[in-house]
Amino acid sequence: MKILSADKVEVRIERQPDSSDCKWCLYCKIEKKNKSKLLFMIKTNVSPYLLFQQNKINLIENSKKIKSEVLKHSEL
C-alpha cells in the first residue's frame, strides 16, 4: 500500500449514462503545493457507499460529526 501526503483531496463520484460500460465512476485527485494529480479512477456497476469514521485510538466508530464536517466542504 502506498501512503501519500496531500494539501487537498478530492473524491468524485459520477453516475454514468445508460450507454456506458459501467454505472459508476469514482475519481481520487490530490493537490500538493501547486501541483494536482488524478491518482486513480474506479469503474463499477455497484452503487458506491461512503463511510465516515473517527479513529479513537483503540476504537474506530461511525460518526455523524465527521460526515457533517466532510460534507460541509463539498460543492453541490
C-alpha positions as CSV (number, residue, x, y, z in Angstrom):
1,M,0.0,0.0,0.0
2,K,1.3,3.4,-0.9
3,I,0.8,6.3,1.6
4,L,0.7,9.8,0.3
5,S,0.5,13.2,1.9
6,A,-1.5,16.0,0.3
7,D,-2.7,19.5,0.9
8,K,-6.1,18.9,-0.7
9,V,-8.0,15.7,-1.6
10,E,-11.0,15.4,-4.0
11,V,-13.1,12.3,-4.3
12,R,-15.7,12.5,-7.1
13,I,-18.5,10.0,-7.7
14,E,-20.2,10.1,-11.1
15,R,-23.3,8.2,-12.2
16,Q,-22.6,7.2,-15.8
17,P,-25.1,7.2,-18.7
18,D,-27.0,4.0,-19.5
19,S,-25.0,3.6,-22.7
20,S,-21.7,3.4,-20.7
21,D,-20.0,0.1,-19.9
22,C,-20.3,0.8,-16.2
23,K,-22.8,2.5,-13.9
24,W,-20.5,4.4,-11.7
25,C,-17.0,6.0,-11.8
26,L,-15.1,7.2,-8.8
27,Y,-12.1,9.5,-9.1
28,C,-9.5,10.4,-6.5
29,K,-7.4,13.6,-7.1
30,I,-4.9,15.2,-4.8
31,E,-3.1,18.6,-4.7
32,K,0.3,19.3,-3.1
33,K,1.8,22.7,-3.3
34,N,0.8,23.9,-6.8
35,K,0.6,20.5,-8.5
36,S,-2.5,18.3,-8.8
37,K,-2.7,14.7,-9.9
38,L,-5.5,12.3,-10.6
39,L,-4.4,9.2,-8.7
40,F,-6.9,6.7,-9.9
41,M,-10.3,6.0,-11.4
42,I,-12.6,3.1,-10.4
43,K,-15.3,1.8,-12.6
44,T,-18.1,-0.3,-11.1
45,N,-21.7,-1.4,-11.7
46,V,-22.5,-1.4,-7.9
47,S,-23.5,1.8,-6.3
48,P,-20.7,3.1,-4.1
49,Y,-21.1,3.8,-0.4
50,L,-19.2,6.1,1.9
51,L,-18.1,5.5,5.5
52,F,-17.4,8.5,7.8
53,Q,-15.4,7.3,10.7
54,Q,-13.4,8.6,13.6
55,N,-10.3,6.9,15.0
56,K,-10.4,6.9,18.8
57,I,-7.0,5.1,19.2
58,N,-8.5,1.8,20.4
59,L,-11.8,2.0,18.5
60,I,-13.0,3.2,15.1
61,E,-16.6,4.3,15.1
62,N,-19.0,5.7,12.5
63,S,-19.5,9.4,13.1
64,K,-22.2,11.8,12.0
65,K,-19.9,14.6,13.2
66,I,-17.2,13.6,10.7
67,K,-19.8,13.2,8.0
68,S,-21.1,16.7,8.6
69,E,-17.5,18.1,8.7
70,V,-16.5,16.5,5.4
71,L,-19.8,17.3,3.6
72,K,-19.8,21.0,4.5
73,H,-16.7,21.4,2.3
74,S,-18.4,19.7,-0.7
75,E,-19.7,21.8,-3.5
76,L,-23.3,20.8,-4.6
